[in-house]
Amino acid sequence: MAVLTREAETRILNLLLAEGLVDPTLANNAQNSAADGSPMLDKLIEEHAITSDMVSHATAVIIGVPYIELKNIMIDQEILMKIPYETQARFMVIPLGEKDGMLNIAMSDVTNVQATDYISNLINQPVRVWMSSERGIKEMLEKNHGDFSGVKEAVKDTNEEVAEKAQSADVKTIVQDSPISKALTTILSYAVKTKSSDIHIEPLEDSLIIRCRIDGVLRKIMDLPKIVAPALVSRIKILANLKIDEHRIPQDGQFTVLVEDKEVDLRIATSPVTWGEQVVIRLLDKKGVSMDIHKMGMAGHALRDVLSGIEKPNGMILTSGPTGSGKSTTLYALIQEIKSEEINIVTLEDPVEYKMDGINQIQVNVDAGLTFASGLRSILRQDPDVVMVGEIRDGETAQLAVQAALTGHLVFSTLHTNSAAGILPRLLDMGIEPFLLASTLNVVIGQRLVRRVTEKRDLYKSSEIETESINSIVGDLLPKTKEEVDKISEDLGYPGLPVRNNNFYMLAKGRDTKETPGGYTGRAGLYETIVVDEDIQKMITNHSTAAEIMRLAREKGTITMRQDGILKVLAGVTSIEEVNRVASDIS
């Protein structure tokens, strides 16, 4: 914001007084203390009598410039790329959007005519200026802005000639000498800043789109000309030590980078598609994931069942769910819970996603003959107390895991099934004898991930349909009277649950901002657990279906994932839309 004259300060202060936004006594004191010529508005801001946003808004009113509050504004990434990041930071300017051939921009100093002329000439487009606070613009730059100037430079400099050479044997030299490296670093930096789990680089007929999976949902962040695709894909292949001249078959690789002062492991998967090669990059932030089972969303019956299961010296604890549902993270959290110097923990993973001190982690290497099955045989000769197998993919691995549990080991692993009960028939299909399965399983877990409603939220009354849905799913679990609230809330693990109501419930809805798209930030787990007691063991030996086993488990107190989700909705953790999105197939 520009330095204000005493006359301008007085006009702003008078406007704030007229609107009742500042205490007259404090205003008078500020005027008296500023008799030596020091800025009186700064004095009021220091004393928290007014804010810098109020000064900016009042200034805009006085000089007749429209004012915009950036806090709740969503700006398309392509619009942000209209002005280079360095220029935005230099002039405290944010591009807002285009209308009638003009680019609307927000500035903290709208009197800087030279800056607006410079920006207009730079982008070769007329601009319309809005005023915003310096604080708001800084927050937009620091928190919500992806600097894709490196990508734009790569697009500019990667011409037809380079694109043709990128297909040749000299590609390594080309990509190292081009701005593609900076472009890739910029994309990775944005993904880390937004806590993305994956980056998708996808070729179309005439363009290349970049999408990031943030809190489990894919969002497009930019379109690039198709011409940059060969160089960008080749650069990634070089870093991942893949064959750069192989475009016909899928390839997998990995490498580690330092981005935003964080060490991030990257898992690379390339595959040929109709319009070129697709690349998916999975980001594994070594320090950005909570390994505390108590903070991941597991509560009540599920938490008690799991903690009881890991206290046993032997047996199997299995977790299930679709890809990306947090199964591996759950296993890491359980290992963190039992880890000590007194026990030997050995893991067999593909890949080793998070490196943990105090445990022995083995990376599967199929090309070298180290599979889950062969690795598990080797592990059992290393005197382990606890064994973690990243995934049970075949009957041989399942047989070995069961044998390990029978011979006194505590075994953790995952399977791909839709529910906890689905684990049991799945293992029977793999050839495990029912009596062995019944005697080795401690507890089975089903899980999904939902987005958390942000702290900046509003409350609203549930609709008739929402109320009916809540009552049909968890109505029998909710307290019937106020006297039951504390006991039932503690038992279910969600404090302050409401009394059952046929009219409405107060639910939370997050505020949709650039920092929290859709009103969500972060994720929490939905869980269901089945303790394999004598009754469940009998059902396993009788080859009961998953539905029959779940029916008995619910009679014994199991909370299903869908019920757990609705309880989290009532506790303000997530929304009904999220629960329906990830658990609509669970009864």
C-alpha positions in Angstrom: 0.0 0.0 0.0 1.2 3.5 -0.8 2.5 5.9 1.9 -0.5 8.0 2.8 -0.4 11.8 3.3 -1.7 13.3 6.6 -4.8 14.6 4.6 -5.5 11.1 3.2 -5.1 9.5 6.7 -7.5 12.0 8.1 -10.1 11.3 5.4 -9.8 7.5 6.0 -10.0 8.0 9.8 -13.1 10.1 9.4 -14.8 7.5 7.2 -14.0 4.8 9.8 -15.5 7.0 12.5 -18.6 7.7 10.5 -19.1 4.0 9.9 -18.6 3.3 13.7 -15.6 1.1 13.0 -13.2 2.8 15.4 -13.5 4.0 18.9 -13.6 7.9 18.9 -11.4 8.0 22.1 -8.7 5.8 20.5 -8.9 7.8 17.3 -8.4 11.1 19.2 -5.5 9.7 21.1 -3.9 8.5 17.8 -4.3 12.0 16.3 -2.7 13.6 19.3 0.2 11.1 19.5 0.9 11.6 15.7 1.3 15.4 16.1 5.0 14.9 15.3 4.1 13.7 11.8 4.2 9.9 12.5 1.5 7.8 10.7 -1.6 7.8 13.0 -3.2 4.8 11.2 -0.2 2.7 11.9 -0.6 3.6 15.6 -4.2 2.4 15.6 -3.3 -0.8 13.8 -0.5 -1.5 16.4 -3.1 -1.0 19.1 -5.5 -3.4 17.3 -8.1 -0.6 17.1 -8.4 -1.2 13.4 -7.0 -3.6 10.8 -4.9 -3.0 7.7 -7.8 -4.5 5.7 -10.2 -1.8 7.1 -7.7 0.9 6.0 -7.4 -0.7 2.5 -11.2 -0.9 2.1 -11.7 2.7 3.3 -9.0 3.9 0.9 -10.7 2.2 -2.0 -14.0 3.8 -1.1 -12.4 7.3 -0.9 -10.6 7.1 -4.2 -13.5 5.4 -6.0 -11.8 2.0 -6.8 -13.7 -1.3 -6.3 -12.4 -3.4 -3.4 -12.2 -7.2 -3.2 -11.6 -9.4 -0.2 -9.3 -12.3 -1.4 -9.8 -14.6 1.5 -12.7 -16.6 0.0 -11.9 -16.1 -3.7 -11.2 -19.1 -6.0 -8.8 -18.3 -8.8 -8.2 -20.6 -11.8 -4.6 -21.7 -12.1 -4.5 -20.6 -15.7 -5.5 -17.1 -14.7 -2.8 -17.1 -12.0 -0.2 -18.0 -14.7 -1.2 -14.9 -16.7 1.3 -12.8 -14.7 4.7 -14.2 -13.7 5.1 -15.0 -10.0 8.0 -12.7 -9.7 6.0 -9.8 -11.0 3.1 -10.6 -8.7 5.4 -10.6 -5.7 7.2 -7.4 -6.8 4.1 -5.3 -7.3 1.8 -7.1 -4.8 -0.7 -8.0 -7.5 -3.0 -11.0 -8.1 -4.8 -11.7 -11.4 -8.5 -12.4 -10.7 -10.1 -13.3 -14.1 -10.9 -12.1 -17.6 -14.0 -10.3 -18.8 -14.7 -8.4 -22.0 -11.0 -8.9 -23.1 -9.6 -7.3 -20.0 -7.7 -8.9 -17.1 -9.0 -8.0 -13.7 -6.2 -7.6 -11.2 -6.1 -6.9 -7.4 -3.4 -4.6 -6.1 -2.5 -3.2 -2.7 -1.3 0.1 -4.3 -3.8 1.1 -7.0 -2.1 4.5 -7.3 1.0 2.9 -8.9 0.2 3.7 -12.5 3.6 2.7 -13.7 3.1 -0.8 -12.3 -0.3 -1.2 -14.0 1.1 0.0 -17.4 4.1 -2.4 -17.0 1.7 -5.4 -16.3 -0.5 -4.4 -19.2 2.4 -4.3 -21.6 3.9 -7.5 -20.2 0.8 -9.5 -20.9 -0.2 -7.5 -24.0 -3.7 -7.0 -22.6 -5.6 -4.2 -20.9 -6.2 -4.5 -17.2 -8.9 -3.4 -14.8 -7.6 -2.7 -11.2 -9.3 -3.7 -8.0 -7.9 -2.9 -4.6 -7.2 -5.4 -1.9 -5.2 -5.5 1.3 -1.5 -6.2 1.2 -2.1 -8.9 3.8 -4.6 -10.6 1.6 -2.4 -10.6 -1.4 0.6 -11.9 0.6 -1.5 -14.8 1.9 -2.6 -15.6 -1.7 1.0 -15.6 -2.9 2.3 -17.6 0.0 -0.4 -20.2 0.7 -2.6 -20.5 -2.3 -0.4 -19.7 -5.3 1.5 -22.2 -7.5 4.4 -20.5 -9.2 4.2 -22.0 -12.7 6.5 -19.5 -14.3 9.1 -22.3 -14.9 6.5 -24.3 -16.7 5.6 -21.3 -18.9 9.3 -20.8 -19.7 9.6 -24.4 -20.7 6.6 -24.1 -23.0 8.0 -21.0 -24.5 11.5 -22.5 -25.1 10.5 -26.1 -26.1 9.9 -25.6 -29.8 9.3 -28.0 -32.6 12.9 -28.7 -33.1 13.5 -29.7 -29.5 10.3 -31.8 -29.6 11.6 -33.8 -32.6 15.0 -34.3 -31.0 13.3 -35.5 -27.8 12.4 -38.7 -29.7 16.1 -39.3 -30.6 19.0 -40.9 -28.8 20.3 -37.4 -27.8 17.4 -36.8 -25.5 19.4 -36.8 -22.2 21.5 -33.9 -23.3 18.5 -32.0 -24.6 16.3 -32.3 -21.4 19.3 -31.4 -19.2 20.0 -28.2 -21.1 16.3 -27.2 -21.4 14.0 -25.5 -18.9 12.1 -28.8 -18.5 14.0 -29.5 -15.3 12.7 -26.2 -13.8 9.2 -27.0 -15.0 9.2 -30.4 -13.3 10.6 -28.9 -10.1 7.8 -26.3 -10.2 5.1 -28.9 -10.6 6.5 -31.0 -7.8 6.7 -28.0 -5.6 3.1 -27.2 -6.1 2.1 -30.8 -5.4 4.1 -30.8 -2.1 2.6 -27.4 -1.1 -0.9 -28.6 -1.7 -0.2 -32.0 0.0 -1.1 -33.9 -3.1 -0.7 -37.7 -3.0 -0.3 -38.2 -6.8 0.5 -36.2 -9.9 -1.1 -37.3 -13.2 0.6 -36.3 -16.5 -1.8 -37.2 -19.2 -1.5 -36.7 -23.0 -4.6 -35.8 -25.0 -4.8 -35.3 -28.8 -3.7 -31.7 -28.8 -2.6 -31.0 -25.2 -1.0 -32.3 -22.1 -2.9 -32.0 -18.8 -1.5 -32.0 -15.3 -3.7 -33.1 -12.5 -3.0 -33.5 -8.8 -4.9 -35.8 -6.4 -5.5 -33.6 -3.3 -7.3 -35.2 -0.3 -8.3 -38.1 -2.5 -9.9 -36.0 -5.3 -8.2 -35.3 -8.7 -8.0 -31.6 -9.7 -6.7 -30.3 -13.0 -4.0 -27.6 -12.3 -2.9 -26.8 -15.9 -3.0 -27.5 -19.6 0.2 -27.6 -21.5 0.9 -27.7 -25.3 1.4 -31.2 -26.5 4.9 -30.2 -27.8 6.4 -30.3 -24.3 5.2 -33.9 -23.5 8.2 -35.9 -24.9 10.8 -33.7 -23.1 8.9 -33.7 -19.8 8.3 -37.5 -19.8 11.9 -38.2 -20.8 13.2 -36.0 -17.9 11.1 -38.0 -15.5 12.3 -41.3 -17.0 16.0 -40.2 -16.6 15.5 -39.3 -12.9 13.7 -42.6 -12.3 16.4 -44.6 -14.2 13.9 -45.9 -16.7 14.5 -46.6 -20.4 13.9 -43.3 -22.2 13.6 -44.9 -25.7 11.0 -47.5 -24.5 7.4 -46.2 -25.3 5.6 -49.5 -25.9 5.3 -51.1 -22.4 4.7 -49.8 -18.9 7.7 -49.0 -16.7 8.0 -48.4 -12.9 10.7 -46.5 -11.1 11.5 -44.2 -8.2 13.7 -41.4 -7.0 13.9 -39.0 -4.0 13.8 -35.2 -4.3 14.2 -32.3 -1.8 11.2 -30.0 -2.3 10.1 -27.1 -0.1 12.8 -28.3 2.4 11.1 -31.7 2.6 12.6 -35.0 1.5 9.9 -36.6 -0.7 10.0 -40.2 -2.2 8.5 -40.4 -5.6 7.1 -43.6 -7.2 6.9 -43.4 -11.0 4.6 -45.4 -13.2 4.6 -44.8 -17.0 2.2 -46.5 -19.5 1.5 -46.1 -23.2 -2.0 -44.6 -23.9 -3.7 -43.6 -27.1 -2.1 -40.1 -27.4 1.4 -40.8 -26.0 2.7 -41.8 -22.6 0.9 -41.3 -19.3 3.0 -40.7 -16.2 1.7 -41.1 -12.6 3.9 -39.8 -9.8 3.0 -40.9 -6.2 4.4 -38.6 -3.6 5.4 -40.1 -0.2 6.2 -37.3 2.3 8.3 -39.0 4.9 7.4 -36.5 7.6 3.9 -35.4 6.6 1.9 -38.4 7.6 0.6 -39.0 11.1 1.5 -42.4 12.4 -0.7 -42.2 15.6 -3.6 -44.6 15.4 -5.5 -42.3 17.8 -5.4 -39.4 15.4 -6.3 -41.2 12.2 -10.1 -41.3 12.9 -10.2 -44.7 14.6 -12.4 -44.5 17.7 -14.8 -46.4 20.0 -15.4 -50.1 19.3 -12.9 -50.2 16.4 -10.1 -48.7 18.4 -10.7 -51.0 21.3 -10.8 -54.1 19.0 -7.6 -53.3 17.3 -5.6 -52.4 20.4 -6.8 -55.6 22.0 -5.7 -57.6 18.9 -2.2 -56.2 18.8 -1.7 -57.1 22.5 -1.8 -60.8 21.6 1.7 -62.4 21.1 0.6 -64.2 17.9 -2.1 -64.3 15.2 -3.0 -62.2 12.2 -4.3 -58.6 11.9 -5.5 -57.9 8.4 -6.8 -54.6 6.9 -8.8 -54.3 3.7 -10.0 -51.6 1.3 -9.5 -50.2 -2.2 -6.3 -48.7 -3.4 -5.5 -45.4 -1.7 -7.7 -46.1 1.4 -4.8 -45.8 3.9 -4.3 -49.5 4.6 -0.5 -49.3 4.7 -0.6 -46.2 6.9 -2.9 -48.1 9.4 -0.3 -50.9 9.5 2.5 -48.5 10.1 0.5 -46.8 12.9 -0.1 -50.2 14.6 3.6 -51.1 14.4 4.4 -47.7 15.9 2.1 -48.6 18.7 3.8 -51.9 19.6 7.4 -51.0 18.6 10.0 -51.5 21.4 13.6 -52.6 21.9 12.4 -55.9 23.2 10.9 -57.3 20.0 12.2 -57.8 16.5 9.9 -56.4 13.8 10.6 -57.2 10.1 8.5 -55.9 7.2 8.3 -57.0 3.6 7.0 -54.2 1.4 6.5 -53.2 -2.2 7.4 -50.4 -2.0 8.8 -49.3 1.4 6.6 -46.3 1.7 7.8 -44.8 5.0 11.2 -45.6 6.6 10.9 -46.2 10.3 13.6 -46.4 12.9 13.8 -49.5 15.0 12.3 -52.0 12.5 13.9 -54.0 9.6 12.2 -53.1 6.3 12.8 -55.2 3.2 11.9 -54.0 -0.3 10.4 -56.6 -2.7 12.4 -57.1 -5.9 10.6 -59.4 -8.3 13.4 -59.1 -11.0 15.9 -60.4 -8.5 13.6 -63.2 -7.3 12.6 -61.5 -4.0 8.8 -61.8 -4.0 6.4 -61.6 -1.0 6.4 -65.4 -0.8 10.2 -66.0 -1.0 10.9 -63.0 1.2 8.4 -64.3 3.8 10.2 -67.6 3.9 13.5 -65.8 4.5 12.0 -63.5 7.2 10.8 -66.5 9.3 14.5 -67.6 9.6 15.5 -64.2 11.1 13.8 -64.8 14.5 11.1 -62.1 14.2 8.5 -61.5 16.8 6.3 -59.3 14.5 6.0 -59.7 10.7 4.4 -57.2 8.3 3.6 -58.3 4.8 2.7 -55.3 2.6 0.0 -57.2 0.7 -1.3 -60.8 0.4 -1.6 -61.2 -3.3 -1.7 -64.9 -3.8 -2.3 -68.2 -2.2 1.3 -69.0 -1.5 1.8 -65.8 0.4 -1.4 -66.3 2.3 -0.4 -69.9 3.3 3.0 -68.6 4.6 1.4 -65.8 6.5 -1.0 -68.2 8.2 1.9 -70.6 9.0 3.8 -67.7 10.6 0.9 -66.8 12.8 0.5 -70.5 13.8 4.2 -70.7 14.8 4.0 -67.8 17.3 4.4 -64.7 15.2 2.2 -61.6 15.1 1.4 -61.0 11.5 0.1 -57.7 9.9 -1.0 -57.5 6.3 -3.5 -56.1 3.8 -5.9 -57.4 1.2 -8.0 -55.8 -1.5 -11.7 -56.4 -0.5 -14.6 -54.1 0.0 -15.2 -54.8 3.7 -13.8 -56.4 6.8 -16.0 -59.4 6.4 -14.9 -59.8 2.8 -11.4 -60.8 4.0 -12.6 -64.1 5.3 -14.1 -65.7 2.1 -11.3 -64.1 0.1 -8.7 -66.1 2.1 -10.8 -69.2 1.8 -10.8 -68.7 -2.0 -7.0 -68.5 -1.8 -6.9 -72.1 -0.5 -6.6 -71.5 3.3 -8.2 -74.2 5.3 -11.1 -72.8 7.3 -9.9 -74.3 10.6 -6.5 -72.7 10.2 -8.0 -69.3 9.3 -10.4 -69.5 12.3 -7.5 -70.2 14.7 -5.1 -67.6 13.5 -7.1 -64.4 12.8 -7.3 -61.9 15.7 -9.1 -59.0 14.1 -9.9 -57.9 10.6 -10.3 -54.2 9.6 -12.2 -52.6 6.7 -11.5 -48.9 5.9 -12.0 -46.0 3.6 -10.7 -42.3 3.6 -13.0 -39.3 3.7 -12.1 -35.6 3.5 -12.2 -33.6 6.7 -14.4 -30.5 6.9 -12.1 -27.5 7.4 -12.0 -25.6 10.7 -13.5 -22.5 8.9 -17.1 -23.8 8.8 -20.7 -23.0 9.1 -23.5 -25.0 10.7 -26.8 -25.8 9.0 -29.9 -27.9 9.7 -30.1 -31.2 8.0 -32.8 -31.6 5.3 -35.6 -34.1 5.7 -33.8 -36.6 3.4 -30.6 -36.2 5.4 -32.4 -36.6 8.7 -34.1 -39.7 7.5 -30.8 -41.1 6.2 -29.0 -40.4 9.5 -31.8 -42.1 11.6 -32.0 -45.1 9.3 -28.2 -45.7 9.6 -27.3 -44.8 13.2 -30.6 -44.0 14.8 -30.4 -47.1 17.0 -26.9 -46.1 18.2 -27.7 -42.5 19.2 -28.7 -41.5 22.8 -32.4 -41.4 23.3 -32.3 -38.9 26.2 -29.9 -36.2 27.3 -28.9 -38.4 30.3 -27.5 -41.0 27.9 -25.4 -38.6 25.9 -22.2 -38.8 27.9 -22.2 -42.5 28.3 -23.1 -43.4 24.7 -20.7 -40.7 23.2 -17.8 -42.1 25.2 -18.7 -45.7 24.2 -18.8 -44.8 20.5 -15.8 -42.5 20.8 -17.4 -39.3 19.6 -18.0 -36.7 22.3 -21.2 -34.7 22.3 -23.3 -36.8 20.0 -26.9 -35.4 19.6 -30.0 -37.0 21.0 -31.9 -38.9 18.3 -34.2 -36.4 16.5 -36.8 -36.9 13.9 -36.8 -33.3 12.8 -33.2 -32.2 12.1 -29.5 -32.4 13.1 -27.0 -29.6 13.1 -24.3 -30.5 10.6 -21.0 -28.8 9.5 -20.2 -27.4 6.1 -16.7 -26.1 5.4 -16.1 -22.8 3.7 -15.0 -23.2 0.1 -11.8 -21.2 -0.3 -8.6 -21.5 -2.5 -6.8 -23.0 0.5 -9.7 -25.4 1.3 -11.4 -26.4 -2.0 -14.9 -27.7 -1.4 -14.6 -26.8 2.3 -12.3 -29.7 3.1 -8.7 -30.1 4.3 -6.9 -33.3 5.2 -8.5 -36.8 5.5 -9.8 -39.1 8.2 -10.5 -42.9 8.1 -13.8 -44.7 8.3 -13.3 -48.1 10.0 -15.1 -51.3 10.7 -13.6 -54.1 12.7 -14.5 -57.7 13.4 -13.0 -59.6 16.3 -12.7 -63.3 15.4 -14.1 -64.9 18.5 -15.5 -68.4 18.9 -18.8 -67.6 17.2 -17.1 -66.0 14.2 -14.7 -68.9 14.0 -17.6 -71.3 13.7 -19.0 -69.3 10.9 -15.7 -69.4 9.1 -15.4 -73.2 9.4 -19.0 -73.5 8.1 -18.0 -71.4 5.0 -20.5 -68.6 5.8 -20.8 -65.7 3.4 -19.4 -62.2 4.2 -22.9 -60.9 4.6 -23.7 -63.6 7.2 -20.5 -62.9 9.1 -21.1 -59.2 9.1 -24.7 -59.7 10.4 -23.4 -61.6 13.4 -20.6 -59.1 14.0 -23.1 -56.2 14.0 -25.2 -58.2 16.6 -22.0 -58.3 18.7 -21.5 -54.5 18.5 -19.4 -54.0 15.3 -19.9 -50.5 13.8 -19.9 -50.6 10.0 -17.9 -48.1 8.0 -21.0 -46.4 6.9 -22.2 -46.0 10.5 -18.8 -44.8 11.5 -19.0 -42.2 8.7 -22.4 -40.9 9.8 -21.1 -40.7 13.4 -18.2 -38.6 12.1 -20.7 -36.4 10.2 -22.6 -35.8 13.5 -19.3 -35.1 15.2 -18.4 -32.4 12.6 -15.5 -34.4 11.1 -16.9 -34.8 7.6 -20.0 -34.5 5.5 -22.8 -36.8 4.4 -21.7 -36.2 0.7 -18.2 -37.5 1.6 -19.5 -40.6 3.3 -21.8 -41.3 0.4 -18.9 -40.8 -2.0 -16.6 -43.4 -0.5 -18.9 -45.8 1.3 -22.1 -46.0 -0.8 -21.4 -49.7 -1.3 -21.4 -50.4 2.4 -24.6 -51.2 4.2 
